Amino acid sequence: MAADYCDGTSHCDGTSPDTSPEPFAECVLCRKPTEYPESRKGVTLCPVCEWQEAQRTACSG
């Protein structure tokens, strides 16, 4: 049954399809790939650093 579900058109191995023709930008803090293309202007953060930055700015009072 799993073989029918994972017929090669889905990403059962946890990878996502490369829908962006452009490479992803790297995080300016930890240099990991972000969700944004390299052409995006401004500071690009990975999801972890973005979340930590939001926590830091929300509690600075």
MODELLER restraints for C-alpha pairs under 7 A, 6 or more apart:
rsr = mdl.restraints
at = mdl.atoms
rsr.add(forms.Gaussian(group=physical.xy_distance, feature=features.Distance(at['CA:6:A'], at['CA:12:A']), mean=5.93, stdev=0.5))
rsr.add(forms.Gaussian(group=physical.xy_distance, feature=features.Distance(at['CA:22:A'], at['CA:37:A']), mean=6.04, stdev=0.5))
rsr.add(forms.Gaussian(group=physical.xy_distance, feature=features.Distance(at['CA:23:A'], at['CA:37:A']), mean=5.88, stdev=0.5))
rsr.add(forms.Gaussian(group=physical.xy_distance, feature=features.Distance(at['CA:23:A'], at['CA:38:A']), mean=6.10, stdev=0.5))
rsr.add(forms.Gaussian(group=physical.xy_distance, feature=features.Distance(at['CA:24:A'], at['CA:33:A']), mean=5.99, stdev=0.5))
rsr.add(forms.Gaussian(group=physical.xy_distance, feature=features.Distance(at['CA:24:A'], at['CA:34:A']), mean=6.02, stdev=0.5))
rsr.add(forms.Gaussian(group=physical.xy_distance, feature=features.Distance(at['CA:24:A'], at['CA:35:A']), mean=6.53, stdev=0.5))
rsr.add(forms.Gaussian(group=physical.xy_distance, feature=features.Distance(at['CA:24:A'], at['CA:36:A']), mean=5.59, stdev=0.5))
rsr.add(forms.Gaussian(group=physical.xy_distance, feature=features.Distance(at['CA:24:A'], at['CA:37:A']), mean=4.36, stdev=0.5))
rsr.add(forms.Gaussian(group=physical.xy_distance, feature=features.Distance(at['CA:24:A'], at['CA:38:A']), mean=5.28, stdev=0.5))
rsr.add(forms.Gaussian(group=physical.xy_distance, feature=features.Distance(at['CA:25:A'], at['CA:33:A']), mean=5.91, stdev=0.5))
rsr.add(forms.Gaussian(group=physical.xy_distance, feature=features.Distance(at['CA:25:A'], at['CA:34:A']), mean=5.68, stdev=0.5))
rsr.add(forms.Gaussian(group=physical.xy_distance, feature=features.Distance(at['CA:25:A'], at['CA:36:A']), mean=5.86, stdev=0.5))
rsr.add(forms.Gaussian(group=physical.xy_distance, feature=features.Distance(at['CA:25:A'], at['CA:37:A']), mean=5.30, stdev=0.5))
rsr.add(forms.Gaussian(group=physical.xy_distance, feature=features.Distance(at['CA:25:A'], at['CA:38:A']), mean=4.16, stdev=0.5))
rsr.add(forms.Gaussian(group=physical.xy_distance, feature=features.Distance(at['CA:25:A'], at['CA:44:A']), mean=6.97, stdev=0.5))
rsr.add(forms.Gaussian(group=physical.xy_distance, feature=features.Distance(at['CA:26:A'], at['CA:32:A']), mean=5.28, stdev=0.5))
rsr.add(forms.Gaussian(group=physical.xy_distance, feature=features.Distance(at['CA:26:A'], at['CA:33:A']), mean=4.41, stdev=0.5))
rsr.add(forms.Gaussian(group=physical.xy_distance, feature=features.Distance(at['CA:26:A'], at['CA:34:A']), mean=5.53, stdev=0.5))
rsr.add(forms.Gaussian(group=physical.xy_distance, feature=features.Distance(at['CA:26:A'], at['CA:44:A']), mean=6.97, stdev=0.5))
rsr.add(forms.Gaussian(group=physical.xy_distance, feature=features.Distance(at['CA:27:A'], at['CA:33:A']), mean=6.05, stdev=0.5))
rsr.add(forms.Gaussian(group=physical.xy_distance, feature=features.Distance(at['CA:27:A'], at['CA:34:A']), mean=5.88, stdev=0.5))
rsr.add(forms.Gaussian(group=physical.xy_distance, feature=features.Distance(at['CA:27:A'], at['CA:44:A']), mean=5.42, stdev=0.5))
rsr.add(forms.Gaussian(group=physical.xy_distance, feature=features.Distance(at['CA:27:A'], at['CA:45:A']), mean=4.38, stdev=0.5))
rsr.add(forms.Gaussian(group=physical.xy_distance, feature=features.Distance(at['CA:27:A'], at['CA:46:A']), mean=5.21, stdev=0.5))
rsr.add(forms.Gaussian(group=physical.xy_distance, feature=features.Distance(at['CA:28:A'], at['CA:43:A']), mean=6.79, stdev=0.5))
rsr.add(forms.Gaussian(group=physical.xy_distance, feature=features.Distance(at['CA:28:A'], at['CA:44:A']), mean=6.16, stdev=0.5))
rsr.add(forms.Gaussian(group=physical.xy_distance, feature=features.Distance(at['CA:28:A'], at['CA:45:A']), mean=6.11, stdev=0.5))
rsr.add(forms.Gaussian(group=physical.xy_distance, feature=features.Distance(at['CA:32:A'], at['CA:46:A']), mean=6.50, stdev=0.5))
rsr.add(forms.Gaussian(group=physical.xy_distance, feature=features.Distance(at['CA:33:A'], at['CA:46:A']), mean=6.35, stdev=0.5))
rsr.add(forms.Gaussian(group=physical.xy_distance, feature=features.Distance(at['CA:34:A'], at['CA:44:A']), mean=6.96, stdev=0.5))
rsr.add(forms.Gaussian(group=physical.xy_distance, feature=features.Distance(at['CA:34:A'], at['CA:45:A']), mean=6.10, stdev=0.5))
rsr.add(forms.Gaussian(group=physical.xy_distance, feature=features.Distance(at['CA:34:A'], at['CA:46:A']), mean=4.36, stdev=0.5))
rsr.add(forms.Gaussian(group=physical.xy_distance, feature=features.Distance(at['CA:34:A'], at['CA:47:A']), mean=6.91, stdev=0.5))
rsr.add(forms.Gaussian(group=physical.xy_distance, feature=features.Distance(at['CA:35:A'], at['CA:46:A']), mean=6.85, stdev=0.5))
